[in-house]
Amino acid sequence: MPVPARLGVFRVLCLFAVFEAVCLLDTGMLFPRESSSREVKELNGRWDFRADKSPNRNQGFEKAWYKSRLAETGPVIDMPVPASYNDITQDPTLRDFIGWVWYEREVVVPARWIADEGTRVVLRVGSAHYYSVVWVNGVKVTEHNGGHLPFEAEIGSLIRKDPTQPCRITIAVNNTLTLDTLPPGNIQHMDDHTKYPDGFFVQNIYFDFFNYAGIHRSVLLYTTPKAYVDDITVVTDFLDNTGLVYYKVSVQGAATATLKATLMDKNGRCVASSSEPSGVLKVVDVNLWWPYLMHENPAYLYSMEVRLMATDSRSTYEDVYTLPVGIRTVNVTSTQFLINNKPFYFHGVNKHEDSDIRGKGFDWPLIVKDFNLLKWLGANSFRTSHYPYAEEILQMCDRHGIVVIDELSLVTSGVLLVRRDKNHASVVMWSVANEPAAEMTLIKHTKALDPSRPVTFITDSNYARDRGAPYVDVICVNSYFSWYHDPGHLEVIPIQLKTQFENWYGKYQKPIIQSEYGADAVAGFHSDPPVMFSEEYQKAVLQSYHNVLDQKRKQYVIGELIWNFADFMTVQGITRVVGNKKGIFTRERQPKAAAFILKERYWRLANETGRLPVWTKYPCSF
């Protein structure tokens, strides 16, 4: 068998392995989308709110606050959703509050949803930090452990019990971190009454960002028919100019059903269709999904419409769901990362879901601003450090061609993350953890869930936590030479960075990404000669790293991601002055001098590919 044919067969086997692994999951996590058969009602806005400030933080459960309106059991304040609650008020005890907080909102449900018993009504919370319990009209409907990922419950039968009443939704959220939570932490009680008041305790954390809490992403009600499309798994490939979309559709609520899958181009023209629940759609003269700045027509998305028809003894149900599909391939060699069989070099950033006032709360103006800054910068990628980001952000990446290294941090959350993000063309690699103590189980589990994407883990060059390195496809290395190590000595960077790369590649012969590097800079603080925390020092650190990266990217280094895109808040402490200042933009998204250094570099890197349209050679605005 010729080599190309053997490779084609191997890829097909890998694609079907994805179906076997991912489709073993109980239910899907399709993003709620409106269609001719589905409606979405957004519940964002003002909610009633109360923090349980009782000594044991458990009064809300002891007195069953969920059984009546929250305002009937005590005082409430206004709280926006989505948003972290910490920075919304002037109350310092709420900013640093640890324990249960309670949210409530009454919702008018459309009469047609209640009248039609063939309509499922689902309550979905996009993310809450970290442990959540949800009641509807005083009845518990679900609970969820962990932030950053969505959870939901079907509530149709509850709201139909008394259709004259509004739907009262109560959500209790607890941000306490222990050694068993993710991220981890521990509660330390201070019992010396000569130093501390009664009941005094602190939440110790083991991460360098603020422990923002609350309902951080949208709360929705959405509907589907009783028989509905529960999940879709899509994996793509291409041979010559023919695109291949391998798909599998799972259905709930119907023993038998008929399906039609239709793939449409940007103009709504059908390019392929099938009446099978799984198979392959072949697209002639395919438009591939390309990253930003890698092609004149980046981020091309097709639309896959799945139409379901099912009948039971009482009714006929029709469900329609449309999934954006980008056709592309990802492969890794010992020295290169390939997208659509072309070398791809990551020149991008690390980010945090963090902003002034909102904390980790999802905010569309902020998201659009960040994407404009990414494009201005010439960045083609980012890593979702250190947790899964909002689904809407990944949809923006699909639309704009921004490549994503999607980071998870626990086996259970990894299952949910792969289930949620498996169909995004922008997600090209899973990162199992950031500088973990034990990562082999995570790596193996993730590779089993999705063999179609490479896996990496983030290591620390100084601690050489390399037990997972033999199992990953790409090695990502964090290092802060002349900052956390040899602070103030810029002259060590060329030696130590070169040694880092040569040691890692010499041992494992795998491509390397410089996944974190940088230095704090207080905006407006200048010094010549450069000193730490000045904008000049941050620039000098970047330029020293870039000199070595330019040597090694011609060999086996495949990317560089600055830490960090923007300044972000951290816990108060003597090593942080109102947050981490390693951003190349301020927390308010204004550029520091380092942003212009990166802009010049990233556009030069992009132009070296020779595949850019003329107007992008010398960008002036977007």
N, C-alpha and C positions, 0 to 999 in steps of 0.2 A: 504494500500500500504506500503511495507517495506520502512524503512528510506532511504537506498541507492537508491531505485527506485525513491522516491520522490525527493531526491537531484538531480538525473539525469534529471528528468523532469524539475525541476526548472532551472538547468543550461542551458538546451536547450531553455527554454523560454527567458532567459537572452541573449543567443546568437542571437536569432532572433530579440530581441529588439535592439541589436547593428545594425543589418542590416536596420531596420526601421529608426533608428536615423541617422546613417552615410550616408545611401544611399539617404537621402533627399537632400543632397548637390548637387549643380548644375553640377559640373564637378569633375573629379578625379584629383589626383596629383601623378600619377605614375612616379617613377624616370625614366628618359630616359635611356633605355637599347637597345643595338644593338641586332638585331635578323635577321632572313632571310627576314623580311619585313620592318625592321627599320634600319636607319643609324643615327649615331651621329657624329657631327663635332664640336670639341672643339675649342673655340675662345680665349683661354687663351694666354697670352703673352704680347707683347708690344702694348699699345694703345697710341694714341695722347691724350693729357690732357691739360686743362687750368682751373684755378680757376678764377671765376668771382669776381674780386677785386674792382668792381665799388662800389661807396658809398651805393647804394641800393641793391647791389648784383643781379640786375635784367637786366643787360645790355645784357646778352645772349639771353633773351627772347625778349627784346625790339628791338634788331638788328637781331633777327632770325638766330643765329649761326647754327642752324640745317639745314638751307636751302642749305648750301654749305659746302665744306670741312672746317673743323675747322681751318686748317692752313691758309686758305684764309682770315679769319676774324681777325687774330692776331697771336701772338706767341704761340707755343705749346711746351710741354716738353714730354719726354718719361715717361710712367707710366705703371707698371706691373699690370696685372689682372690675378688672384685675389690678392689683397693686400689692406691694408689701405694706403692712400696716405700720411698720416701724417709724418711718419719717413723715407720716401724714399729720400727726398732731404735735402740739408743743409739750406733751407729757413725757418727761425723760424716762419714767418707769415703763411706758409702753414701748419706747424705742428699744430698750434692752429686755423686754419681757420674755420670760421663759415659761411655757405652760400652755394651757388650753385657752383658745379664743373662740368666740361664737359669732357666726354670721347668720343672718336671716333675711329672706325676701319673699314677699307674696307675689304670685304670678297669675295673670289671667290666661288660662289655656283656651285656645280657640274651640268653639263649640263643636266644630266638625271633627276635631281630634277625639273628643269625648264620645260623640254620638256613634262614630264608626268603630266598632269593636275589632274590625280587621286592620286597624291602624295601631302599630306599636308606637309608644311614646317613651323616649329615652332621655334621661338626664345625664349630661356629660360634664365633668369637671376637667379642664385642660391640665391643671397642675395645682397642687396645694402642698405647702411645706409644714410638717412632713407626714404626720399621721392624721388621717381624716375619718370622721364618721358623719354620715349623711342621713337625715330623716326627711320624709315628706308627710305633711299633716300629722306629725308626731310618731310616724312609723319608720323604724330604721330600714333603709333600703340597701345600704352598702357601707363598707369601710375599706380604707386603702392605706398601705404603709409605703412611704417613700415619696419624695418630691419629683418634679421634672417630667413625669409621664401621666397620661390621662387615665381616668377611670370613669365608669358609668354604670347605670342601673336602669332597667325598664320599669316605668312607674304607671303605665296605663291603667292597670287594675285599681291602683290606689286612688287616682284622681276621678275614676268613674264611680267610686262608692258614694260620693255626694257631689254631683256635678254643679250644685248651686254654690259651693264654697270655692274660694280662690285656692290655688295650690301654694301651700306654705312650705318653703324649702329652708331647712336648718342645716348648717354645716359647722361642725366643731373641728378645729385644727390645732394640733399640738406640735410645737417646734423643738421639743426637748430632744437632745442628742445623747445617746449612750454608746457604749462599745459595740452594741448590736445594731445600731442604726447606720444609715448611709446618707451623708457622711457621718463618721463616728465622732464621739465626744464623751464627756462624762460630767456629772454633776458633783460639785465639791461643796459640802456643807461646812460652814465656819461656826463652830460651837463655842468659841472663846468669847464670852459675853463682855470681857474687858476690852475687846477690840471690835466686836461686830454686834449689830442688833439681833434680836430674836428672829430665828427663821432665815438668817442670811445664807445665801448660797450663790455660787457662780457657775455658769456653764463654760466648761473648758472645751475648746475645739482644737482640731488638728488640721486645719486648712487655713489658707491665707485669703479669705474673703468673708465679708460680713454675713452673719447668719440671718439673712432676711427671711421673713415668714409671712404667711397669709395665703390667700387665693391669688395665685400669680398669673393664671391664664384664664381664658374665657370660660364661663359657665353657659351651657347651651341646653335647650330642649330641641330634640329633633325627632322626626318621624320616619318610619319605613312601613311598607305593607307587612302583613303577618308573615308572608313568605318573602324573603328578601335576600339580596346579595350580601353575604356576610364578610367575604374576604376575596381579594384578588392578589395573586402572586405573579409578577412579571419579571422575566430575565431576558436580556437582549443580546444579540450577536449580529454579525453581518459577514457575508461572503461576497467579495467583489462589490458590486453595486446593489446587492439585494440585502435588505434588512430582515432580521429574523426576530420575532417577538414570541418567545415561549411564555405561555400563560396558563394559569389554572384558576378556576372560579369555584368557591365553595358557597353553598346555599344553606340557609336555615329556614325552618318552618314549613318545609314541603318535602314529602317523600319522593315525589317525581316533579320534574319541571323541565321546561324547554328554555334554552338559552340562545342568544345571538350576541356574538362579540364583533364589534365593528371598529376598525381602526381608521381614523380620519386625519387628514393633514391639517395645516393651519387654516386653510380655506374652507374646511368642512367637507372636503371631498373624500369619499370612501376609497381607501387604498388597499384594504384587505378585510375579509370577514370570515367568520366561522360559526357554525351552529353547535359546536361541541363544547363541553364544560372545560376541556383542556386541549392544548395543541399548540400549533405554531402558525403565526400570521406572517406571510412573506410580503415584503414591501419592495417593489421594483423601483429603481432609481431613488434609493433611500437618501433622505436628509439626515445625517448623523447629528447627534448631540455633541457639540464641541464646547470646551471651556472658553470663558471670556479671554480675549486676546490671543487665542490659538487659531482662530478661523474667522473669515469675513462674515460668516453667518452662524454665530454661536448660539447655543442654548435652544436648538430647534426641538419643539415638543409636538408630538402627535397626541390625539385624544382617543382613548379606547373606551367606547360606550358598550356597557354590558346591559342587555335587556333580558329580564327574566319574566316568564309567564308560568303561573302555577294555578292549579284548581283543586279545591277540596269539595266536600259535599255541600257547602253553603255558598262559596264565592269563588270568583276568579281574581287572582292577584297579579299585578304587573309592577315590577320594580325596575328602575333605570338608575345606573350609577356610571359616572364618567371619570376615568382616571387619566391624568397626564402621563405620557410615556416618552422618554428620551431614549433613543436607540444608540447605544455606545458599548464599547468593550473596555475592560481594564485588565492589564497583565503586568507582571513584574519579572524582570530578569535579575541577574546578580549585580547589575550596575545601573539599571534604568527602570523607570515607572512609565508604562505605556498606556495612553488613552487612544483608542481607535488605531492601535499599532504605531502611534507616533510618540516620541519621547515627550514626557510632560515634566516640567520643573515647577515645584511648588514655590511660588513667591507670594507669601501671604502673612497672616496674622493669627494670633490667638485672641479670643474674645471672652467677655463675660456678659451674662444678662444682668446689667447693672446700669442704673442711671439715677440722677438726682431726683428726689421726692418719690419716684415710683419704685425704687429699689429693684427687685427682680420682676416687677409687674410688666406684662406685655403691653407695648405701646406702639401703634402703627407709625406715628410721626418719627419716633426715634429709629425704628427699623428702616424706614425709607431713607432717613438721613444717613444711617450707617452704610447702607448699600451705595449711596452716592459717594461717600467718602472712600469706600473700598475701590470703586471704579476710578475715582480721581487719583488714588494712590497707585493704580496699576496692579493691585493685588488680584490674584486669580484663585485664592483659596483661603480657608481658615479652618481651624480645629475647634470643636465645640468643647473647649476646656471649661469645667471638668465634669460635665454632666450633659444630658440630652437637652437641646434647645427646643423652642416652640416649633410646632409643625409648620406654622406659617413662614418661619424663617427658612426652613428647608425648601418650601415651595418657591420662595423668592430666589433661592440659589438655583433651583431648576430653571426658573424663568430667565435668569441673568447669566447663567454659566459659571457661577462661583463654585469651585470644587470644595467638598467638605470631607474632613476626617472626623467621623462621628464617634464620640467618646462615651463609653459606658464604664461601669465600675463594679459590677457585681453580676454573678451568674443569673440571678432572677431578673434583675433589671435588664440584663443583656437579652434575655428572651423577649421581653416586652419591646425593647428598643429595635431589635431586628424585625419584629412583627410590625412595628409602626413605620419604620423608615426604609424597609427593604425595596420599595418601588421607586425611590428617588434617584434619578440619574446623577444628581450632583454628589451623592454619597458614594465615594470611590473606595473607602477603606474604613474598617472598624478599628478604633483604638480601645483596647480592653481596660486600660487603667493608666493613671498618672503616677509614676514612681512607686509602684506597688511593692509590698514585701513578698507577696506570693501571687503569681499571675498565671501559672501553667494551666490550672483548671479553667480559668477564664478564656485563655487563648484557645484551648482545645474545644471548649464548648461553643465558642463563637464561630470557629472554623467549621464545626459540624452543622451549625444552624445555617450558615451561608457560605458555601464553597465558592461562590461566584465572585466574592470580593476578597482582596488581601486583608490581612490582619497585622496590626502593629501594637506595640506597647511602648509607653514612654519611660525611659530609664534616666537615671542620674549618673552622669559620667564619673562623678567623684565617689559614689558608693558602689558603682559597678554591680548594680542589681541585675544580673544577666541570666538568671535561671530560665527566663522565658524566651531568651533570644533564639535558641535553636528551633523554636516552634513558630516564630512569626515570619512574615514575608518581608517586612521592612522594619528597620531599627530606628526609632526616634530617640534623640538624645537631648536632654536639657542640660545646659551648662551656663554658669554665670562667672566666668573668669574675670578677674579684676573687680568683682563686686562682692559676692559672698565669700570668694576665695581670693586671697591676695588683694584686698580692697585698695583701690587707688593706684595700683601698679599696672598701667596699660601695657607695659612692655612684655608682660607674661602671656598675653592673649595669643600671639602668633605661635609660640612654642607649644602652649598647652592645648590649644584647639587642634593644631596639626597632630599632636600626639594622640588626642582623643579619637580623631577620625581613623588614624592608622591602626590603633589598637583594636577598635571595634571591627573595622573591615578585615583586618588581618586575621581575626579570630573566626568571623562568621561568614565572610564573603557575601554580604547582603547589602543592598542599597541603604543609605542613611539619610535621614532628615534631621536637620538642626531644628528641633521642635520648640525649643525655648532659648532665648538669649536676650540680654538687655540690661538696662540700668535705670534706676530712679532718676527723674529730673523734675524739679519744681519749676513750673512754668514761670518764666520771667527772671529766674535766678541765673546770672551769667558770671563766668570766671575765666580769666586767661592769665596763666595756664589753667587748663581744665581741672576742676576739683569735683569730687563726688557730689551728686545732687544738682549740679549745674547742667544747663542744656548743652553746653560745650562738651562736658564729660560723656553725656549720653551719646552725642554724635560721634565722639572719638571711639567709644566702645563698639558702636555699630560699624564704623569704618574699618576697625581692626578685624572684626569678624568677617566682614565682606572680603577683605583681601585674601584670607585663607579659603573662604567659600568659593571664590573665583578659581582657585587652584583645584580644589577637590571636586567641584561640580563637573569638571571635565573628565572625572574618573568614575566616582561612585556616589557622590552626594547628590541627592535628587530634590532637595528642597530646603527652605529656610522660612521659619515662622517667628516673627518678632513677638516677644512678650513685652508689652501688650498693646492691643489696639487702642485702648483708652484707659485712663486712670479709673480705679474702682475702689469702692469702700471696703475697709477691713475693720476688724475689732480694734478698739482703742489699745494702744501700747506704745512703748518707748521706741520701737523700731519703725513705726508708721506715723506719719504726720497727716491726719485726716485722709487715710487710705493709702493704697499702693500707687506710687507715682511713676511706674514704669511705662505708662501709656505714651505713645507717640502723639496722641491727642489727649487733651484734658478731658475730665469727666463731662464737661459741657460741649465736647466735640470740636474744640478749637485746636489747630495744629501747633505742635512744638517744632523747634528747628529740626528734630530728627525726622519728622514727617516728610520734610522736603528732601532729606537725604534718601529716604526710602522711595519716595516718588521717582526721583531721578534714576535710582537703581532698578526699580521694578519695571519701569518703561523701557529701560535699556535691555533688560533681560527678555522682555516680551518681544522687542524689535529684533532680537537676534534670531528668532525663529523664522523670520522672513515671510510670515504668512499673514501679516496684518494689512488691512486696507490703508491706503495712503493717508486718509484723514486722521488715523490714530497714531501716525508716526510721531507727531509733535502735539500732544493733547494740550488744550488750553482750558476747556471747561466741559461740563456734562449737563 
